[in-house]
Amino acid sequence: MAAAPKPKPVALDLATAGVPEVRAGLTSGAFTSVDLVGAYLERIQAISIDGPHLNAVRAINPAVYQEARALDKERKAGTVRGPLHGVPVLLKDNIDVKGMPTTAGSIALGNSYPADDAPIVKELREAGAVILGKVNLSEFANFITSGMPSGYSSLGGQVLNPYDASQTPSGSSSGSGVAAATGMAPLTIGTETSGSILSPAQASSVVGVKPTVGLVSRTGIIPISASQDTAGPMVKTVYDAAALLSAIAGVDPEDAATTDNPLAGTDFTGVLTEDALDGARIGYVANNNPLYQDALAALEAQGATLVPVTVANTSAPSILVQEFKRDMNAYLDRLPDAAPMQTFDDIRQYNIDHPEGQKFGQLYFDLGAQVDLEDPEQLAAYEANRDRGIAETRAAIDSVLEKNDLDAIVSSSGTTGVGARAGYPSVSVPMGYAANNLRPSSIVFLGTAWAEPELLALAYDYEQATQLRRTPEEINPSLFRCVTVQDAWAAGCTTIPTHQGR
């Protein structure tokens, strides 16, 4: 690891700064990428490791300063790769970064180093982003067992919710949501199979984008289900989500779902407008949440016509267990020959031999071990359920959109499951904090396949009109009051006496 320089003060509010603010400072020369990395690492130390110990960040990229210096050198020479040049990003620790282990939070994979970056990491590097490090997650993306707390893993421990430490950070992209909410990096990436971006985005009051399956490569990402897995942005604003999605959307020859991606190369920031809701027809799923009622009123105030709708889900059985072993083995097969775990069964056996690796059990590994897709009967049943589930959920969403001539459907999270099964995109935006406990809520925009431009535009208009997001420090200041020694003395925090001179 390159020697860490002495941190320099950065004139930037890291708690609120997004891509535009970071880019402005880098462009003006107010600070360098190296300065920025140092500032974010100090903040990670203060609130993820020390202080309230939110435990969102699992590991720092050992080459982060080297990479930041190289990007600073490029900028000084007049080369700027794009809007993310020099901007730090944190990745969920199921995404391959060369030189760092990809662990999924499991002690079984604590020393599992990939041979190369995942394609989305290569795209981030090509865009000029600085890979700051990896964040914690619910172990194996919350598909090791049932009943495990969200944000817990045997390797990383428990992630805490910065808005209310008594509440779940949700998952499985717990660390991504918490790191984004608290400004540990301007950009973070999570992954979703069913709710793993949208749910923690709501819990941490950030913008989350669950893309169409096939918009973003899944190669080099520890999987659950090829039918439903995707990676996506978890950030403070819709603009930042659009900027990040622009960098990672593409075509990957190793991921067949991306072959016909019609949005590869799209600059999603270019579709953002503050009048997208004017004249739009929005279907809404009924919910009595007062914040949701306020959100619907805001949509109408921006010129949208609201139509009550019901979106049915499929009764087809889940296929996640059936795909788990097959897809995990496909990921493991890409690892170097010296990788500690070569197969799904290796991981399961490791946990049997090391009970600390399965504090809450490993139900889904046990169920997955019983699946044999080479058995014609099992294969036929799986394929029938997979195809039926996808067809019925897509028909349920598309029929509502078409019948009512809608631009999108909104809910307060009631469409998460049906959207995930369909492989369709959703965008989650903060819609305020409950009057009785200040816990966050979000509104979710759902659309048909490849509707990201429309959804982001609608979400941006709503966000700009309402401006409801608040930082955890504003909503839950007591958690952050004793972060530094200086703050501690000023706030009357409990401190440990030094007993100097006794």
Solvent accessible surface area in square Angstrom, and as a share of the most:
residue,aa,sasa,rsa
1,M,150,0.67
2,A,31,0.24
3,A,84,0.65
4,A,68,0.53
5,P,47,0.30
6,K,178,0.76
7,P,64,0.40
8,K,129,0.55
9,P,135,0.85
10,V,26,0.15
11,A,97,0.75
12,L,37,0.18
13,D,85,0.44
14,L,22,0.11
15,A,13,0.10
16,T,70,0.41
17,A,3,0.02
18,G,4,0.04
19,V,0,0.00
20,P,53,0.34
21,E,85,0.38
22,V,0,0.00
23,R,71,0.26
24,A,62,0.48
25,G,8,0.07
26,L,4,0.02
27,T,97,0.56
28,S,86,0.56
29,G,57,0.55
30,A,71,0.55
31,F,8,0.03
32,T,58,0.34
33,S,0,0.00
34,V,22,0.13
35,D,19,0.10
36,L,0,0.00
37,V,0,0.00
38,G,5,0.05
39,A,13,0.10
40,Y,0,0.00
41,L,34,0.17
42,E,98,0.44
43,R,46,0.17
44,I,3,0.01
45,Q,81,0.36
46,A,25,0.20
47,I,4,0.02
48,S,1,0.01
49,I,88,0.45
50,D,67,0.35
51,G,45,0.43
52,P,19,0.12
53,H,90,0.40
54,L,0,0.00
55,N,21,0.11
56,A,0,0.00
57,V,13,0.08
58,R,60,0.22
59,A,23,0.18
60,I,52,0.26
61,N,4,0.02
62,P,52,0.33
63,A,31,0.24
64,V,0,0.00
65,Y,8,0.03
66,Q,114,0.51
67,E,37,0.16
68,A,0,0.00
69,R,95,0.35
70,A,53,0.41
71,L,12,0.06
72,D,27,0.14
73,K,154,0.65
74,E,46,0.20
75,R,46,0.17
76,K,186,0.79
77,A,85,0.66
78,G,65,0.62
79,T,71,0.41
80,V,78,0.45
81,R,106,0.39
82,G,21,0.20
83,P,68,0.43
84,L,2,0.01
85,H,2,0.01
86,G,0,0.00
87,V,0,0.00
88,P,0,0.00
89,V,0,0.00
90,L,0,0.00
91,L,0,0.00
92,K,0,0.00
93,D,0,0.00
94,N,2,0.01
95,I,0,0.00
96,D,2,0.01
97,V,0,0.00
98,K,124,0.53
99,G,44,0.42
100,M,3,0.01
101,P,19,0.12
102,T,1,0.00
103,T,0,0.00
104,A,1,0.00
105,G,0,0.00
106,S,0,0.00
107,I,40,0.20
108,A,5,0.04
109,L,1,0.01
110,G,19,0.19
111,N,112,0.57
112,S,1,0.01
113,Y,101,0.38
114,P,10,0.06
115,A,60,0.46
116,D,61,0.32
117,D,17,0.09
118,A,1,0.01
119,P,27,0.17
120,I,1,0.00
121,V,0,0.00
122,K,97,0.41
123,E,47,0.21
124,L,0,0.00
125,R,61,0.22
126,E,125,0.56
127,A,21,0.17
128,G,0,0.00
129,A,4,0.03
130,V,0,0.00
131,I,0,0.00
132,L,0,0.00
133,G,0,0.00
134,K,0,0.00
135,V,0,0.00
136,N,2,0.01
137,L,0,0.00
138,S,0,0.00
139,E,3,0.01
140,F,5,0.02
141,A,14,0.11
142,N,57,0.29
143,F,18,0.08
144,I,3,0.01
145,T,7,0.04
146,S,68,0.44
147,G,73,0.70
148,M,18,0.08
149,P,59,0.37
150,S,26,0.17
151,G,0,0.00
152,Y,34,0.13
153,S,1,0.00
154,S,25,0.16
155,L,61,0.30
156,G,14,0.13
157,G,25,0.24
158,Q,64,0.28
159,V,1,0.00
160,L,53,0.26
161,N,5,0.03
162,P,0,0.00
163,Y,8,0.03
164,D,30,0.16
165,A,47,0.36
166,S,88,0.57
167,Q,66,0.29
168,T,77,0.45
169,P,4,0.03
170,S,14,0.09
171,G,11,0.11
172,S,0,0.00
173,S,0,0.00
174,S,0,0.00
175,G,0,0.00
176,S,0,0.00
177,G,0,0.00
178,V,0,0.00
179,A,0,0.00
180,A,1,0.01
181,A,0,0.00
182,T,0,0.00
183,G,0,0.00
184,M,0,0.00
185,A,0,0.00
186,P,1,0.01
187,L,0,0.00
188,T,0,0.00
189,I,0,0.00
190,G,0,0.00
191,T,10,0.06
192,E,2,0.01
193,T,10,0.06
194,S,57,0.37
195,G,6,0.06
196,S,11,0.07
197,I,0,0.00
198,L,7,0.04
199,S,49,0.32
200,P,1,0.00
201,A,0,0.00
202,Q,49,0.22
203,A,16,0.12
204,S,0,0.00
205,S,0,0.00
206,V,0,0.00
207,V,0,0.00
208,G,0,0.00
209,V,0,0.00
210,K,2,0.01
211,P,0,0.00
212,T,5,0.03
213,V,22,0.13
214,G,0,0.00
215,L,0,0.00
216,V,0,0.00
217,S,2,0.02
218,R,36,0.13
219,T,16,0.09
220,G,3,0.03
221,I,14,0.07
222,I,8,0.04
223,P,20,0.13
224,I,9,0.04
225,S,0,0.00
226,A,45,0.35
227,S,22,0.14
228,Q,8,0.04
229,D,16,0.08
230,T,2,0.01
231,A,0,0.00
232,G,0,0.00
233,P,0,0.00
234,M,0,0.00
235,V,0,0.00
236,K,8,0.04
237,T,48,0.28
238,V,0,0.00
239,Y,53,0.20
240,D,0,0.00
241,A,0,0.00
242,A,0,0.00
243,A,3,0.02
244,L,0,0.00
245,L,0,0.00
246,S,28,0.18
247,A,19,0.15
248,I,0,0.00
249,A,8,0.07
250,G,8,0.07
251,V,83,0.48
252,D,9,0.05
253,P,134,0.84
254,E,116,0.52
255,D,11,0.06
256,A,88,0.68
257,A,40,0.31
258,T,0,0.00
259,T,89,0.52
260,D,120,0.62
261,N,12,0.06
262,P,83,0.52
263,L,23,0.11
264,A,44,0.34
265,G,72,0.70
266,T,35,0.20
267,D,85,0.44
268,F,0,0.00
269,T,29,0.17
270,G,62,0.60
271,V,48,0.28
272,L,28,0.14
273,T,49,0.29
274,E,108,0.48
275,D,91,0.47
276,A,26,0.20
277,L,0,0.00
278,D,98,0.51
279,G,61,0.59
280,A,8,0.06
281,R,80,0.29
282,I,0,0.00
283,G,0,0.00
284,Y,50,0.19
285,V,34,0.19
286,A,82,0.64
287,N,63,0.32
288,N,143,0.73
289,N,41,0.21
290,P,100,0.63
291,L,30,0.15
292,Y,0,0.00
293,Q,83,0.37
294,D,92,0.48
295,A,3,0.02
296,L,12,0.06
297,A,57,0.44
298,A,21,0.16
299,L,0,0.00
300,E,97,0.43
301,A,87,0.68
302,Q,54,0.24
303,G,30,0.29
304,A,8,0.06
305,T,67,0.39
306,L,31,0.16
307,V,23,0.13
308,P,93,0.59
309,V,18,0.10
310,T,116,0.67
311,V,24,0.14
312,A,63,0.49
313,N,90,0.46
314,T,23,0.13
315,S,89,0.58
316,A,7,0.05
317,P,73,0.46
318,S,71,0.46
319,I,3,0.01
320,L,27,0.14
321,V,28,0.16
322,Q,55,0.24
323,E,1,0.00
324,F,0,0.00
325,K,43,0.18
326,R,95,0.35
327,D,14,0.08
328,M,1,0.00
329,N,48,0.25
330,A,61,0.47
331,Y,11,0.04
332,L,2,0.01
333,D,121,0.63
334,R,103,0.38
335,L,15,0.07
336,P,49,0.31
337,D,141,0.73
338,A,97,0.75
339,A,10,0.08
340,P,61,0.38
341,M,18,0.08
342,Q,80,0.36
343,T,54,0.32
344,F,0,0.00
345,D,68,0.35
346,D,55,0.28
347,I,0,0.00
348,R,70,0.25
349,Q,86,0.38
350,Y,55,0.21
351,N,0,0.00
352,I,78,0.39
353,D,86,0.45
354,H,65,0.29
355,P,89,0.56
356,E,106,0.48
357,G,1,0.01
358,Q,45,0.20
359,K,135,0.57
360,F,73,0.31
361,G,26,0.25
362,Q,6,0.03
363,L,77,0.38
364,Y,46,0.17
365,F,0,0.00
366,D,49,0.25
367,L,65,0.32
368,G,0,0.00
369,A,30,0.23
370,Q,131,0.58
371,V,19,0.11
372,D,69,0.36
373,L,31,0.15
374,E,161,0.72
375,D,49,0.25
376,P,107,0.67
377,E,137,0.62
378,Q,66,0.30
379,L,64,0.32
380,A,61,0.47
381,A,52,0.40
382,Y,5,0.02
383,E,64,0.28
384,A,61,0.48
385,N,38,0.19
386,R,62,0.23
387,D,74,0.38
388,R,100,0.37
389,G,0,0.00
390,I,37,0.19
391,A,60,0.47
392,E,67,0.30
393,T,0,0.00
394,R,101,0.37
395,A,58,0.45
396,A,17,0.13
397,I,0,0.00
398,D,33,0.17
399,S,59,0.38
400,V,19,0.11
401,L,17,0.09
402,E,135,0.60
403,K,177,0.75
404,N,35,0.18
405,D,104,0.54
406,L,19,0.10
407,D,74,0.38
408,A,0,0.00
409,I,0,0.00
410,V,0,0.00
411,S,1,0.01
412,S,15,0.10
413,S,51,0.33
414,G,63,0.61
415,T,2,0.01
416,T,24,0.14
417,G,32,0.31
418,V,5,0.03
419,G,1,0.01
420,A,1,0.01
421,R,25,0.09
422,A,1,0.01
423,G,2,0.02
424,Y,10,0.04
425,P,0,0.00
426,S,2,0.01
427,V,0,0.00
428,S,0,0.00
429,V,2,0.01
430,P,7,0.04
431,M,3,0.01
432,G,6,0.06
433,Y,27,0.10
434,A,27,0.21
435,A,108,0.84
436,N,134,0.69
437,N,59,0.30
438,L,82,0.41
439,R,85,0.31
440,P,17,0.11
441,S,15,0.10
442,S,0,0.00
443,I,0,0.00
444,V,2,0.01
445,F,0,0.00
446,L,1,0.00
447,G,1,0.01
448,T,51,0.29
449,A,34,0.26
450,W,70,0.24
451,A,10,0.08
452,E,0,0.00
453,P,22,0.14
454,E,92,0.41
455,L,0,0.00
456,L,0,0.00
457,A,10,0.08
458,L,8,0.04
459,A,0,0.00
460,Y,36,0.14
461,D,1,0.00
462,Y,1,0.00
463,E,22,0.10
464,Q,57,0.25
465,A,49,0.38
466,T,32,0.19
467,Q,99,0.44
468,L,63,0.31
469,R,47,0.17
470,R,102,0.37
471,T,9,0.05
472,P,0,0.00
473,E,48,0.21
474,E,104,0.47
475,I,27,0.14
476,N,28,0.14
477,P,62,0.39
478,S,72,0.47
479,L,42,0.21
480,F,19,0.08
481,R,113,0.41
482,C,64,0.38
483,V,28,0.16
484,T,56,0.32
485,V,102,0.59
486,Q,136,0.60
487,D,61,0.32
488,A,9,0.07
489,W,183,0.64
490,A,93,0.72
491,A,45,0.35
492,G,69,0.66
493,C,23,0.14
494,T,134,0.78
495,T,54,0.31
496,I,152,0.77
497,P,83,0.52
498,T,103,0.60
499,H,104,0.46
500,Q,157,0.70
501,G,86,0.83
502,R,233,0.85
